[in-house]
Amino acid sequence: MTRHQHCWTQKTANTLNKVPKSVQPRMKETLHDIWMTETQQEVHKTL
């Protein structure tokens, strides 16, 4: 599980580095919501 979490941590950091700083807080929150969902249907509801 640690490896999986590390992967998500790096993906989140890399993604946030690609967007403007003004968008980063909302993007971080959205990525976290996606990460915490259990099903693909829940992800679509989040977006």
Secondary structure, 3 states (H helix, E strand, C coil): CHHHHHHHHHHHHHHHHCCCCCCHHHHHHHHHHHHHCCCHHHHHHHC
